[in-house]
Each structure stands twice: as C-alpha cells, then as structure tokens.
Amino acid sequence: MILATINITGGFDMRCKNCGSMNADGAKFCESCGAALESVNKQQSQSNTESKVSNPTGSPGSPKKLPKNIIFGAAGAVAVLFIIVIVAFAMNSGKVIDLNKYISFESSGYDGYGKASISVDWDKLEKDYGKKVKYSSKGKKEYGVLTYAFEPMSVLRDAVSGISLDKSEKLSNGDKVKYTWKVSDDTTKSINYKLKYKDGEFEIKKLNELSKFDPFEDVKVSFSGIAPNGKAEIAYSGGGDILHEYNFKLDKFDKLKNNDTVTVSLNLDEDKIASMADRYGRIPEKMSQTYTVSGLETYVTQYSELPQDFIKEVNDKAKEVVKEYTDSAYGEGTTLSDLKYEGYALKTGLDEVYNGLYIVYSRVLTSTDSKYVTTKMYYPVAFRTLMLTDKVTYKSGPEIIGKSSYVTGDSKESKGYKRPYDFLERYRSENVTAGDGFEKFEHESYVHKLEDMTDEYRKSLQDQARLTLDAYIAKDYKPNMQVSDIQFAGEYLLYTSDDKEQFNGTNIYYVVFSANLSDANGKFPTTTIYYPVEYSYVMKLSDEDFLTANRSDVALNFLSLPNTWDTTRGYADGNEMYKNLISNRDKLYEHQVSDGLKQFGE
C-alpha cells in the first residue's frame, strides 16, 4: 500500500514519526503508540517564507510570475499523486479470501454407518495469507496498542467461528451432507481483507461395504413343562467375540402351548450396532427370529377337547360316588330324591393341578319329622389334572368337593353345596366354563317380590309350612285343644331393596294359615287363630331354583286362651298380626301383602 500526504493548506501534518499512524488535528500524543507528536507547521512556514524570493527588476511589492514549466510540473505531480491514491484504493478493495477453498472434508467408515467431519484448513490459509493480512485503519483504531500483541490473522480466526455439518453419523454412500459457515462479518472490517464464503454440500462416497452375519445361527430355544403352562429358554453357543447370551431376549417365556410362537430379538440399539460396524465391519443381517412351540405335554383347556367316551366314563363315576355318599350320609330321618344331573364346570388355571372337571349331581333332602326345610343339595365331583394324550387321562379323582352346615337341622357338615353359586364364585378368579345347564347358577339374588318365586316353589314352601304347623300343634297343644278347618290364608314378604342384612334376615317370607281352635271341655269359645309360618333368606338361584334358610317355624307370638292357662302361638286378631309383623318393621323393610290378607292392611 502507498501512503501519500499532501499539505496544501499549510496546516499541521499529524502523522506519528514513531509508528506512522495518522492522528487528529491538535493531538499532542499518538493515539496508537502514545509517542509525543512534533509540529512541523512552523518549519514548513519558515521554509515557505525562505522560498519566497523578491523580484529586483519588477515593481516594488508586486508578485513575480511563476515560470510555466514550474506550473505544469506541479499540476503533473498532483495528477500522478491522485492516480497513485486511486490505484491503492482499487488494490485494497480487491483483497478477498475465498474461505471455501480452505475447507477440509473427510468421510470414513462403512456404508450405512459412515462418519463425516469438516474443518477449516488454517495451516494452508496461514501459509497463503499470513503475511498479507494487515490491520485496517478501523482495526488499528479499534484495537489500539493491542495490534502489537496480536497478529492480524488472529482477528481472521475470531471472525470465522466454525463450519458445521447437518449430519455426521450413520451415513451411506450417495448421501448428501450440507455444511454451514459461521462468520462474523463485522469482525472482518478490522483487517484489510474481505471474506468470501458460501454454504454448500458434499456427497458421501467410497465408504466400505459391510459384511453381515446370521446372529441366530448359534441360538437354541428349548421348551419344557405342560401346555398351556409351557416355558421357553434361550441358550447361545457362539464364541462371544461380538455377541453374548445377554444380547438376546424372548418376547414371552411362559404360559405357552404347542403351536404358539415366540420371538427372539437382539437386545441392541442403533448406537450399539453402529459401534459393532465401526469395530468389526460386520452387523447382524436380521434383528429377530420366530420359533414355534412344540413337544409339550398338554393340559385339557376346553370341554370340547374331551371325547364322548371319556365324558360318559366320568359321568358314570360321578353318579356312583354321589349315590354312595348320600345314601349313607343323612340317616333315617331324611328321604332322598333320585339323582339329577345338573351339568358340568371346567376350571383352568388352578394352583398346582392347573385344571379340574366337575360333574355335578343333585338330590333333594326331605325331613321325615319336619326338623328342617326340604333342601336341594348340589354335589360337584372333581376329576383333576386332565391331560391330552392318545387317551384323555386325569391324575386325581373322583372326589365330592364342598362343605355345607345345617343341612339337616344340626351343625353336622355335609359334602356339597346348598348354593351352586358358592362353588362357582370360589374360583371366580380362574377361568370357569359351565355347561349342560349348570351355567344358570352363575348369578343369584334375594327374592324381592312374591312373583320372583315360581308358583311351584311357593306351593312347596306352603306345603312345608303346613307340615311345620302340624308338627307344632302335635307337639305343643294339650289334648283338650282341638284344631279344625286349617286353611291357607295368604302371604307376607318383607325385603330390603338393597339386600342389606337385618337381624331377622335380608328378607322374610310368611305363609299364614287360619284355623278354628276350641276347647274339648268348653272352657273357651271356638276362636279363629292366624298362624304365620316364617322363612328367612329366600334366594333365587336360577329362574327355576330357589333356596331358603334350613328351618321354618310358627311365629313367636303367644296368645293366652280365655278361662284357661293354655296358650298358643299366633294371633286371634288379623289387624294385630299385620301391626306386629309389618307395620312395626316398616323402617327396616319394604313389604308385599297377598290378596287374602289385605283386609288387615296393605
């Protein structure tokens, strides 16, 4: 660069002789290096004064004309100086560094898992421009004395903060990666070069080809146990240089049956596979493989799997077992109906034995002396651990299950169930399939209306109530107390709509009889007595099956007979009966009255 100073006005030249920097007019010290400035204006004035030469031949006081050659010479010098300044400016304005020529880009690795890196080749740039880059006047003013401590190239490095790629990993041949410059254009104004740069892209090429291997070649899946509770296990016999047994996982390993499928997967994420490619140059050709379960013994899981000859076999055995037990279990005071087949239940998922087939028979128990209410008992006969082989087999049974108390009026337990729902509910958490009619017992409820009971069942309770009344009269009445014209009078039903337990029962059913009571010796007149016979906990087991508590009795209301010490249960006044049985309990129960008793209250 060529520096020129023209002092046309005769002012001060404020260039520092120490560092060459220009300073503002009037400055006493250099703004760049701090040296004292000397004024040359006086010397220039003196020189000008001394150059002035008076003209001895001319008129006194008149200026002497300059020769033409001097005038033309001065004008030429000014023109040359102007051209030099223009050229210098043009040279400075054309100083540009093309940063894109100094990009260093590299790609390496394997196709699909290649890596790329990019940077600025500062060594080459330093070599080409290290001595050419200078501080601009703006830079000198901005950095001041710091220009002596830092090379102008350091400003250029600060201006170029970096170059980055939009992606640098998991690359394949043919991929395009874009690069972006990060340059501070303001910082470059401090040096005498402009920076030229442009964002662009590179194509990935010449990545090595990966080899692939079958990761499941040395994997063996074995199956054990009994279906559908079979189990699966993995064994890996590979060398362990790339894969280990812990790199494999099963999607399911238990509760298996033949022909199920299990999937073994490689427990490797993308980063681990990329590391494998980089380290070994090999990757798995697939990430999972499916295996079919086979060779397991098999439990029976559905009733439909049982052949008819097996079903007949277990039914015959169940019937025989129930008959043998019931014929001897209840003593002489009980009569038994014929056995009735009620259906079956197949339960799976049981602890230890896994499954059980239950063939259910029932018998109706009737007390010959009215000690208990006629009751229907259900006897499930169990055949456990049924296996599907060439012939269906079971490992235990036949055995009657279940226990019930107070079946025959005392605390003696009986095998079986009064409520089939209890049997089904016991295994509610298991898989239960009921059939051949036994499925009707999957729900039960308390009776809320007289119409909830079938006419047949109501008639059976009325007949039972009559037996209870007859037994009471026979036992408690004295010989002089004569009863005649016993008639069915009607029914009461007390119930709780929410089936809330009450002291006397969730519901109460009364069968009311009327009869004429007289004294054989004529001590009291013939009197109509109302006898309520009470049942509690009346349940609807199915649309056709019902159950009530095992005892019935004449309601405990004692009536004194006139002119004697004799008493009887029951009521001589129907209104009093309604009040005691119904009205006094209206806060505990809702009620229903049959037509024959509505004359006393509804």
C-alpha positions in Angstrom: 0.0 0.0 0.0 1.3 3.5 -0.9 0.8 6.3 1.6 0.9 10.0 0.5 0.3 13.2 2.4 -0.4 16.5 0.7 -0.2 19.6 2.7 -1.9 22.1 0.5 -3.4 24.4 3.2 -0.2 24.8 5.1 -1.7 23.0 8.2 -0.1 20.5 10.5 1.0 17.1 9.3 -0.2 14.8 12.3 1.5 11.6 11.2 3.4 9.9 14.0 7.1 9.6 13.1 7.4 6.7 15.5 4.7 4.4 14.1 3.4 6.2 11.1 -0.3 6.4 12.3 -2.4 9.4 11.5 -3.8 11.4 14.4 -6.5 14.1 14.7 -5.5 17.8 14.5 -4.3 19.2 17.7 -3.3 15.9 19.3 -0.2 16.1 21.4 0.3 12.3 21.7 -0.1 9.5 19.2 -3.4 7.6 19.6 -1.8 4.4 18.6 1.6 4.2 20.3 1.5 7.2 22.8 4.6 8.9 21.5 4.8 12.8 21.6 3.9 14.5 18.4 6.0 17.3 16.9 4.6 20.1 14.9 6.1 20.7 11.5 3.9 23.5 10.6 6.4 26.1 11.9 9.2 24.6 9.9 7.0 24.4 6.8 6.1 28.1 7.3 9.7 29.1 7.7 10.6 27.1 4.6 7.9 28.7 2.6 9.0 32.1 3.8 12.5 31.5 2.9 11.5 30.2 -0.6 9.8 33.3 -1.3 12.2 35.4 -3.4 11.6 39.0 -4.1 11.9 40.3 -7.8 14.7 43.1 -8.1 13.6 44.1 -11.6 10.0 44.3 -11.1 7.8 46.9 -9.5 8.2 47.1 -5.7 5.6 44.9 -3.8 4.2 43.1 -6.9 4.4 39.3 -7.1 6.7 37.7 -9.5 5.0 35.4 -12.1 6.0 31.7 -11.8 7.5 30.2 -14.9 5.2 28.0 -17.0 7.4 25.0 -16.6 7.0 25.1 -12.8 3.2 25.4 -13.1 2.9 22.5 -15.4 5.3 20.4 -13.3 3.2 21.0 -10.1 0.0 20.1 -11.9 1.6 16.9 -13.2 2.7 15.9 -9.8 -0.8 16.3 -8.3 -2.2 14.2 -11.1 0.3 11.4 -10.5 -0.4 11.5 -6.8 -4.2 11.2 -7.5 -3.6 8.2 -9.7 -1.5 6.5 -7.1 -4.2 7.0 -4.4 -6.9 5.6 -6.8 -4.7 2.6 -7.6 -4.0 2.0 -4.0 -7.8 2.1 -3.2 -8.5 -0.3 -6.0 -5.9 -2.7 -4.8 -7.3 -2.7 -1.3 -10.9 -3.1 -2.4 -9.9 -6.2 -4.4 -8.4 -8.1 -1.4 -10.7 -11.1 -0.9 -10.1 -14.5 0.8 -12.3 -17.3 -0.6 -12.9 -19.5 2.5 -14.5 -22.3 0.5 -11.0 -23.1 -0.9 -9.8 -23.9 2.5 -12.5 -26.5 3.5 -11.1 -29.8 4.8 -13.9 -32.6 4.5 -13.4 -36.2 5.3 -15.7 -39.3 5.3 -14.9 -42.7 6.6 -16.3 -46.0 7.9 -18.8 -48.4 6.5 -21.8 -47.9 4.2 -24.8 -47.2 6.3 -22.7 -46.3 9.4 -20.2 -43.8 7.9 -19.0 -40.7 9.6 -18.1 -37.3 8.2 -16.1 -34.4 9.6 -15.4 -30.9 8.3 -13.0 -28.1 9.3 -11.1 -25.1 8.1 -7.5 -25.7 6.8 -5.9 -23.0 8.8 -2.4 -24.2 8.1 -2.9 -23.6 4.3 -4.7 -20.3 4.9 -1.9 -19.1 7.1 0.7 -20.1 4.5 -1.2 -18.2 1.8 -2.2 -15.1 3.6 -0.3 -14.9 6.9 2.0 -12.1 5.7 -0.6 -10.3 3.6 -3.3 -9.8 6.2 -2.9 -6.4 7.9 -5.0 -4.3 10.3 -7.3 -1.8 8.6 -7.4 1.7 9.8 -10.6 0.8 11.6 -8.8 -2.2 13.2 -5.9 0.0 14.3 -8.3 2.5 15.9 -10.4 -0.3 17.5 -7.5 -2.4 18.9 -5.0 0.4 19.6 -1.9 -0.9 21.3 -3.2 -4.4 21.1 -2.2 -4.5 17.5 1.4 -5.0 18.7 0.4 -8.1 20.8 -1.9 -9.9 18.3 -1.3 -10.7 14.6 -4.0 -9.7 12.2 -4.5 -13.4 11.4 -5.9 -13.9 15.0 -8.7 -11.4 14.1 -9.5 -13.5 11.0 -9.6 -16.7 13.1 -12.0 -14.9 15.5 -14.2 -13.9 12.6 -14.5 -17.5 11.4 -16.0 -19.3 14.4 -16.6 -22.5 12.6 -18.2 -24.6 9.9 -20.7 -27.4 10.7 -22.5 -30.3 9.1 -26.2 -31.1 9.3 -25.4 -34.8 9.9 -22.2 -36.6 10.6 -23.1 -40.2 11.5 -24.9 -43.2 10.1 -24.1 -42.2 6.6 -24.4 -44.2 3.4 -22.8 -43.8 0.0 -24.7 -41.2 -2.0 -26.0 -39.3 1.0 -25.7 -35.5 0.7 -24.5 -33.7 3.8 -24.9 -29.9 4.0 -22.3 -27.6 5.6 -22.9 -24.1 7.0 -20.4 -21.3 7.7 -20.5 -19.3 10.9 -18.7 -16.0 10.1 -18.8 -12.6 11.9 -18.8 -10.0 9.0 -18.4 -7.1 11.5 -15.1 -8.6 12.8 -13.6 -8.8 9.3 -13.8 -5.0 9.0 -10.8 -4.8 11.3 -8.5 -6.4 8.6 -7.6 -5.4 5.1 -9.2 -8.4 3.5 -12.8 -9.3 2.9 -14.0 -12.9 3.4 -15.9 -14.8 0.7 -17.8 -17.9 1.7 -20.9 -19.9 0.6 -22.8 -22.8 2.3 -22.9 -26.0 0.3 -22.9 -29.8 0.4 -20.8 -32.8 -0.1 -21.7 -36.3 -1.4 -20.7 -39.2 0.6 -18.5 -41.6 -1.4 -16.2 -44.6 -1.1 -17.5 -45.9 2.3 -16.5 -49.5 2.8 -19.1 -52.2 2.3 -20.3 -54.0 5.5 -20.5 -57.8 5.8 -23.5 -59.3 7.5 -23.9 -62.4 9.6 -26.8 -64.5 11.0 -26.9 -63.7 14.7 -29.3 -66.6 15.4 -27.1 -69.3 14.0 -25.9 -70.3 17.4 -29.2 -69.7 19.3 -31.3 -72.6 20.5 -34.7 -72.2 22.1 -35.9 -75.1 24.2 -39.4 -75.7 25.5 -40.4 -77.5 28.7 -43.4 -78.0 31.0 -47.0 -78.8 30.2 -49.1 -76.7 27.8 -50.6 -74.2 28.3 -48.1 -73.5 31.0 -45.1 -74.4 28.9 -41.8 -72.4 29.3 -39.2 -71.3 26.9 -35.5 -70.9 27.4 -32.6 -69.4 25.3 -29.1 -70.9 25.0 -26.3 -69.3 23.0 -23.3 -71.2 22.0 -21.5 -68.6 19.9 -17.9 -67.6 20.5 -18.7 -64.3 22.3 -16.4 -62.1 20.3 -19.3 -60.0 19.0 -22.5 -61.3 20.7 -23.2 -62.8 24.1 -26.2 -64.6 25.6 -27.4 -61.4 27.3 -27.8 -59.8 23.9 -30.9 -62.0 23.2 -34.3 -61.7 24.7 -37.6 -63.6 24.4 -40.9 -61.7 23.9 -42.7 -64.4 26.1 -41.2 -67.3 28.1 -44.1 -68.9 30.0 -47.8 -69.8 29.6 -47.0 -71.5 26.3 -48.8 -74.3 24.4 -47.9 -76.2 21.3 -48.0 -74.2 18.0 -47.6 -70.9 19.8 -44.8 -68.8 18.5 -42.1 -66.9 20.5 -39.8 -64.3 19.1 -36.1 -63.9 20.0 -34.9 -60.4 19.5 -31.4 -58.9 19.6 -31.2 -56.5 22.5 -29.1 -54.0 20.6 -29.9 -50.3 19.9 -28.7 -48.4 16.9 -25.7 -47.0 18.7 -24.5 -50.5 19.6 -25.0 -51.7 16.1 -23.1 -48.6 14.8 -20.3 -49.4 17.2 -20.3 -53.0 16.0 -20.0 -51.9 12.4 -17.1 -49.5 13.3 -15.2 -52.0 15.3 -15.8 -55.3 13.4 -17.0 -54.3 10.0 -19.9 -56.7 10.5 -23.5 -56.3 11.5 -26.5 -58.7 12.0 -28.5 -59.5 8.9 -31.7 -59.6 11.0 -32.8 -58.4 14.4 -35.3 -61.2 15.3 -36.3 -64.7 14.6 -39.5 -66.6 15.4 -39.7 -70.1 16.8 -42.7 -72.5 17.1 -43.5 -74.2 20.4 -43.6 -77.9 20.1 -43.1 -81.1 22.1 -45.1 -80.1 25.2 -47.4 -82.3 27.1 -50.8 -80.7 27.1 -53.5 -79.9 29.7 -57.1 -80.1 28.8 -58.2 -76.4 28.4 -61.7 -76.8 26.8 -64.6 -79.1 27.4 -64.8 -79.6 23.6 -61.4 -81.4 23.7 -63.0 -84.3 25.7 -64.2 -87.2 23.6 -67.7 -88.6 24.3 -66.5 -91.9 25.7 -64.5 -90.0 28.3 -67.4 -87.8 29.2 -69.6 -90.9 29.7 -67.0 -92.5 31.8 -66.6 -89.6 34.3 -70.4 -89.0 34.4 -71.0 -92.6 35.4 -68.2 -92.5 38.1 -69.5 -89.2 39.5 -73.1 -90.5 39.8 -71.8 -93.6 41.5 -69.8 -91.6 44.0 -72.6 -89.2 44.9 -75.1 -92.0 45.4 -72.8 -94.0 47.6 -72.2 -90.9 49.8 -75.7 -89.5 50.0 -77.3 -92.9 50.7 -75.4 -93.2 54.0 -74.8 -89.5 55.0 -78.1 -88.3 56.4 -79.6 -91.1 58.4 -83.1 -92.4 58.7 -84.8 -89.0 59.3 -84.1 -88.0 55.7 -85.6 -89.1 52.5 -83.7 -88.6 49.2 -85.0 -87.9 45.7 -83.5 -89.6 42.7 -80.1 -88.2 41.5 -80.3 -85.4 38.9 -77.6 -84.4 36.5 -77.1 -80.6 36.8 -74.3 -80.1 34.3 -70.5 -79.6 34.5 -67.9 -76.9 35.2 -64.4 -76.9 33.8 -61.9 -74.7 35.6 -58.4 -73.9 34.4 -55.5 -72.0 35.8 -55.8 -73.6 39.2 -52.8 -73.8 41.5 -50.7 -76.9 41.3 -53.2 -79.1 39.4 -54.0 -76.5 36.7 -57.4 -77.8 35.7 -60.4 -79.6 37.1 -63.5 -81.1 35.6 -66.5 -81.1 37.9 -69.5 -83.3 37.1 -72.5 -82.0 39.2 -75.4 -84.1 40.5 -78.1 -83.1 42.9 -80.5 -84.7 45.4 -83.5 -83.2 47.3 -83.3 -83.9 51.1 -86.6 -84.0 52.9 -87.0 -84.3 56.7 -89.5 -87.0 57.7 -90.1 -85.2 61.0 -90.0 -81.6 59.8 -86.7 -80.9 61.5 -85.5 -78.9 58.6 -86.8 -77.3 55.4 -86.7 -79.5 52.3 -83.4 -78.7 50.7 -81.8 -79.4 47.4 -78.1 -80.2 47.6 -75.5 -80.0 44.7 -72.6 -82.4 44.6 -69.7 -81.4 42.3 -67.4 -84.4 41.7 -63.9 -83.4 40.8 -61.5 -85.0 38.2 -58.2 -83.1 38.4 -55.2 -82.6 36.2 -56.7 -83.7 32.9 -54.1 -84.4 30.2 -54.4 -84.7 26.4 -52.6 -87.7 25.2 -53.6 -90.6 23.0 -56.3 -91.0 25.6 -57.5 -88.3 28.0 -56.3 -89.0 31.5 -56.7 -87.4 34.9 -54.3 -87.6 37.9 -56.8 -87.4 40.8 -60.5 -88.0 41.4 -63.3 -88.7 41.5 -63.9 -86.7 44.7 -67.0 -84.8 46.0 -66.0 -81.2 47.0 -67.6 -78.5 49.1 -69.0 -78.4 52.6 -72.3 -77.1 54.0 -73.6 -76.8 57.5 -77.1 -77.1 59.0 -78.3 -79.1 56.0 -80.4 -81.4 58.2 -81.2 -79.1 61.1 -78.0 -79.5 63.1 -74.4 -78.4 62.8 -73.2 -81.5 61.2 -71.5 -80.8 57.9 -72.4 -82.3 54.6 -70.4 -82.5 51.4 -71.6 -80.5 48.5 -73.3 -77.1 48.3 -76.7 -75.7 49.0 -75.8 -72.7 46.7 -74.1 -73.7 43.4 -73.1 -70.0 43.1 -70.8 -70.5 46.1 -69.0 -73.2 44.1 -68.6 -71.0 41.0 -67.7 -67.9 43.0 -64.9 -69.7 44.8 -63.0 -69.9 41.6 -64.1 -66.6 40.1 -60.5 -65.5 39.5 -59.9 -68.6 37.5 -61.2 -69.5 34.0 -64.5 -71.2 34.5 -66.7 -72.7 31.8 -70.0 -74.1 32.9 -72.3 -76.1 30.7 -75.2 -78.6 30.2 -77.4 -76.3 32.4 -75.1 -75.6 35.2 -74.3 -72.1 33.8 -77.7 -70.9 35.1 -76.2 -70.8 38.6 -73.6 -68.1 37.7 -75.9 -65.4 39.2 -78.2 -65.4 42.3 -80.3 -62.9 44.1 -82.6 -62.4 47.1 -86.3 -62.5 46.4 -87.9 -59.0 46.4 -91.4 -59.9 45.1 -93.7 -62.8 45.6 -93.7 -63.1 41.9 -89.9 -63.7 41.9 -90.7 -67.2 43.1 -92.3 -69.7 40.8 -95.8 -71.0 41.7 -94.3 -74.4 42.1 -91.8 -73.2 44.7 -94.3 -71.1 46.6 -96.5 -74.2 46.8 -93.7 -76.3 48.1 -93.0 -73.7 50.8 -96.7 -73.6 51.7 -96.8 -77.4 51.9 -93.6 -77.3 54.1 -95.2 -74.6 56.3 -98.3 -76.8 56.8 -96.1 -79.6 57.9 -94.3 -77.2 60.3 -97.7 -76.1 61.7 -98.9 -79.6 62.1 -95.7 -80.6 63.9 -96.1 -77.6 66.2 -99.7 -78.5 67.0 -98.9 -82.1 67.6 -96.1 -81.2 69.9 -97.3 -78.2 71.9 -101.1 -78.5 72.1 -102.8 -80.2 75.0 -105.4 -82.9 74.4 -108.2 -80.6 75.2 -107.1 -78.1 72.5 -108.8 -79.0 69.3 -107.9 -77.6 65.9 -110.2 -77.8 62.8 -110.6 -76.3 59.4 -107.0 -75.4 58.8 -106.9 -73.1 55.7 -104.2 -71.3 53.7 -104.9 -67.6 54.4 -102.2 -65.7 52.5 -98.6 -64.5 52.3 -96.4 -61.7 53.6 -93.0 -60.8 52.1 -90.6 -58.4 53.9 -87.5 -57.4 51.9 -84.7 -54.8 51.7 -84.3 -53.4 48.2 -80.5 -53.1 48.6 -80.2 -56.6 50.2 -79.0 -55.1 53.5 -78.6 -57.6 56.2 -81.1 -57.2 59.1 -81.4 -59.0 62.4 -84.3 -61.2 61.2 -82.8 -61.7 57.8 -82.3 -60.0 54.5 -85.9 -60.9 53.7 -88.7 -62.8 55.5 -91.5 -64.8 53.9 -94.6 -65.6 55.9 -97.1 -68.3 55.0 -100.2 -67.6 57.0 -102.8 -70.3 57.9 -106.1 -69.8 59.7 -107.8 -72.5 61.8 -110.5 -72.8 64.4 -109.3 -73.6 67.9 -111.7 -74.9 70.6 -111.6 -76.5 74.0 -112.9 -80.0 74.3 -114.3 -79.2 77.7 -115.9 -76.0 76.5 -113.8 -73.7 78.7 -113.3 -71.1 75.8 -115.4 -70.5 72.7 -114.2 -71.6 69.3 -111.7 -69.0 68.1 -110.2 -68.3 64.7 -106.4 -68.3 65.0 -103.9 -67.0 62.4 -100.6 -68.9 62.3 -97.7 -67.2 60.4 -95.0 -69.7 59.5 -91.7 -67.9 58.9 -89.0 -68.4 56.3 -85.9 -66.2 56.0 -83.1 -65.6 53.4 -85.2 -66.7 50.5 -82.9 -66.8 47.4 -83.4 -67.2 43.7 -80.6 -69.4 42.5 -81.8 -69.5 38.9 -85.1 -69.0 37.1 -86.3 -72.4 38.4 -84.3 -73.0 41.5 -84.7 -71.4 45.0 -83.3 -71.7 48.5 -84.3 -70.6 51.9 -82.9 -71.0 55.4 -83.0 -74.5 56.6 -85.6 -74.0 59.3 -89.2 -72.7 59.4 -91.2 -72.1 62.4 -94.5 -70.7 63.6 -94.0 -67.0 64.5 -93.3 -66.5 68.2 -96.4 -64.6 69.4 -98.0 -66.2 72.4 -101.7 -65.8 72.9 -103.5 -66.7 76.2 -106.7 -68.5 75.8 -109.7 -67.4 78.0 -110.7 -69.2 81.1 -107.6 -71.5 81.0 -103.9 -71.4 81.5 -103.5 -72.6 77.9 -101.5 -70.5 75.3 -100.9 -70.8 71.6 -98.7 -69.2 69.0 -100.4 -67.0 66.5 -103.0 -64.2 66.5 -106.7 -64.0 67.2 -106.8 -60.6 65.6 -105.6 -60.2 62.0 -105.1 -56.4 62.4 -102.7 -57.1 65.4 -100.9 -59.6 63.2 -100.4 -57.0 60.5 -99.2 -54.5 63.0 -96.7 -56.8 64.7 -95.3 -58.4 61.5 -95.5 -55.5 59.1 -96.2 -52.0 60.5 -93.7 -52.2 63.3 -90.9 -53.0 60.8 -91.6 -50.5 58.1 -88.4 -48.7 58.8 -86.3 -51.8 58.2 -88.2 -53.5 55.4 -90.4 -52.9 52.4 -93.3 -55.3 52.1 -95.8 -57.0 49.9 -99.2 -58.5 51.0 -101.1 -61.2 49.1 -104.8 -60.6 48.4 -106.1 -62.9 51.1 -104.5 -60.8 53.9 -105.1 -57.3 52.6 -108.3 -57.0 54.8 -105.9 -56.4 57.7 -103.7 -53.9 56.0 -101.6 -53.4 52.8 
